[in-house]
Amino acid sequence: MTVVSRLPGAFEHEWNWQLRAACRTVSTDLFFTPLGERGPEREAREASAKEVCARCPVREACLRHALLAHETYGVWGGMTEDERERMFRASRRRRTAA
């Protein structure tokens, strides 16, 4: 679940990056997994979403948002929810080992 307390405040400058996002002209269906989608269909949809992200001028801000808010679903900043979760787990393991 998205951690709402970690979202930036209501300041417009915190959200303006979204206005320049390449995904604004694409259906959100491309970025979020439909119920029951698996295997090659999911991989193809995610690859298409990542293509949009690859040409996005605000990709880094988008990914930063997803990581800070712990966005649970969708492709954000060129990373799937599974890829982001693996990053979180690896980070936790490093902190625990230190």
C-alpha contacts under 8 A as a table, 3 or more apart, distances in Angstrom:
res1	aa1	res2	aa2	distance
1	M	70	H	7.27
1	M	71	E	6.66
1	M	72	T	5.28
2	T	69	A	5.67
2	T	70	H	5.31
2	T	71	E	4.75
2	T	72	T	5.84
3	V	6	R	5.62
3	V	7	L	7.15
3	V	69	A	5.20
3	V	70	H	5.99
3	V	71	E	7.46
4	V	7	L	5.32
4	V	69	A	6.65
5	S	69	A	7.99
6	R	68	L	6.39
6	R	69	A	5.31
7	L	65	H	7.81
7	L	68	L	7.30
7	L	69	A	5.61
8	P	11	F	7.63
8	P	14	E	6.33
9	G	14	E	7.26
10	A	14	E	7.54
11	F	14	E	5.59
11	F	15	W	7.35
12	E	15	W	5.49
12	E	16	N	6.12
13	H	16	N	5.29
13	H	17	W	7.91
14	E	17	W	7.52
15	W	18	Q	5.96
15	W	19	L	7.98
16	N	19	L	5.56
16	N	20	R	7.63
17	W	20	R	5.64
17	W	21	A	6.78
17	W	58	V	6.24
17	W	61	A	6.94
17	W	62	C	7.86
18	Q	21	A	5.12
18	Q	58	V	7.56
18	Q	62	C	7.73
19	L	24	R	7.57
20	R	24	R	7.84
20	R	57	P	6.98
20	R	58	V	6.72
21	A	24	R	5.79
21	A	56	C	5.99
21	A	57	P	6.64
21	A	58	V	5.84
21	A	59	R	7.62
22	A	25	T	6.52
22	A	26	V	7.74
22	A	52	V	6.40
22	A	53	C	6.94
22	A	55	R	7.16
22	A	56	C	4.94
22	A	57	P	7.24
23	C	26	V	5.07
23	C	27	S	7.60
23	C	28	T	7.70
23	C	52	V	6.53
23	C	53	C	7.39
23	C	56	C	7.75
24	R	27	S	7.83
26	V	30	L	7.48
27	S	30	L	5.95
27	S	31	F	7.94
28	T	31	F	5.41
28	T	32	F	6.68
29	D	32	F	5.49
29	D	33	T	7.43
29	D	34	P	7.65
30	L	33	T	7.79
30	L	45	R	6.12
30	L	46	E	7.29
30	L	48	S	7.35
30	L	49	A	5.80
31	F	45	R	7.66
31	F	46	E	6.89
31	F	49	A	5.70
31	F	74	G	5.21
31	F	75	V	5.07
31	F	76	W	7.74
32	F	73	Y	6.60
32	F	74	G	4.36
32	F	75	V	6.67
33	T	37	E	6.46
33	T	42	R	7.13
33	T	73	Y	7.86
33	T	74	G	6.67
34	P	37	E	5.64
37	E	41	E	6.64
37	E	42	R	5.73
38	R	41	E	6.08
38	R	42	R	5.08
38	R	43	E	7.73
39	G	42	R	5.50
39	G	43	E	6.21
40	P	43	E	4.98
40	P	44	A	5.97
41	E	44	A	5.21
41	E	45	R	6.22
42	R	45	R	5.15
42	R	46	E	6.06
43	E	46	E	5.17
43	E	47	A	6.03
44	A	47	A	5.07
44	A	48	S	6.22
45	R	48	S	5.13
45	R	49	A	6.26
46	E	49	A	4.99
46	E	50	K	6.11
46	E	75	V	7.15
46	E	80	T	7.33
47	A	50	K	5.05
47	A	51	E	6.28
48	S	51	E	5.08
48	S	52	V	6.67
49	A	52	V	5.25
49	A	53	C	6.42
49	A	75	V	6.84
49	A	78	G	7.42
50	K	53	C	4.81
50	K	54	A	5.99
50	K	75	V	7.35
50	K	77	G	7.97
50	K	78	G	4.85
50	K	79	M	7.28
51	E	54	A	5.04
51	E	55	R	6.82
51	E	78	G	7.93
52	V	55	R	5.67
52	V	56	C	6.45
53	C	56	C	4.95
53	C	59	R	6.12
53	C	76	W	7.83
53	C	77	G	5.93
53	C	78	G	5.07
54	A	59	R	7.39
54	A	78	G	6.69
56	C	59	R	5.38
58	V	61	A	5.38
58	V	62	C	6.21
58	V	77	G	7.97
59	R	62	C	5.10
59	R	63	L	6.19
59	R	76	W	7.97
59	R	77	G	4.63
59	R	78	G	7.06
60	E	63	L	5.18
60	E	64	R	6.03
60	E	77	G	6.16
61	A	64	R	5.00
61	A	65	H	6.13
61	A	77	G	7.46
62	C	65	H	5.14
62	C	66	A	6.29
62	C	76	W	6.02
62	C	77	G	4.84
63	L	66	A	4.99
63	L	67	L	6.13
63	L	76	W	5.53
63	L	77	G	4.04
63	L	78	G	7.24
63	L	79	M	7.43
64	R	67	L	5.20
64	R	68	L	6.05
64	R	77	G	7.76
65	H	68	L	5.21
65	H	69	A	5.90
66	A	69	A	5.32
66	A	70	H	5.53
66	A	71	E	4.89
66	A	76	W	6.16
66	A	77	G	7.62
67	L	70	H	4.89
67	L	71	E	6.64
67	L	84	R	7.22
68	L	71	E	7.94
71	E	74	G	7.76
71	E	81	E	7.50
72	T	81	E	5.94
73	Y	80	T	7.74
73	Y	81	E	5.42
74	G	80	T	5.92
74	G	81	E	5.72
75	V	78	G	6.04
75	V	79	M	5.29
75	V	80	T	4.38
75	V	81	E	6.40
76	W	79	M	5.49
76	W	80	T	6.62
79	M	83	E	5.87
79	M	84	R	6.37
80	T	83	E	5.16
80	T	84	R	6.27
81	E	84	R	5.15
81	E	85	E	6.05
82	D	85	E	5.06
82	D	86	R	6.22
83	E	86	R	5.17
83	E	87	M	6.42
84	R	87	M	5.04
84	R	88	F	6.35
85	E	88	F	5.01
85	E	89	R	6.20
86	R	89	R	5.12
86	R	90	A	6.09
87	M	90	A	5.16
87	M	91	S	6.08
88	F	91	S	5.08
88	F	92	R	6.18
89	R	92	R	5.08
89	R	93	R	6.21
90	A	93	R	5.10
90	A	94	R	6.25
91	S	94	R	5.14
91	S	95	R	6.26
92	R	95	R	5.11
92	R	96	T	6.07
93	R	96	T	5.06
93	R	97	A	6.05
94	R	97	A	5.13
94	R	98	A	6.20
95	R	98	A	5.22
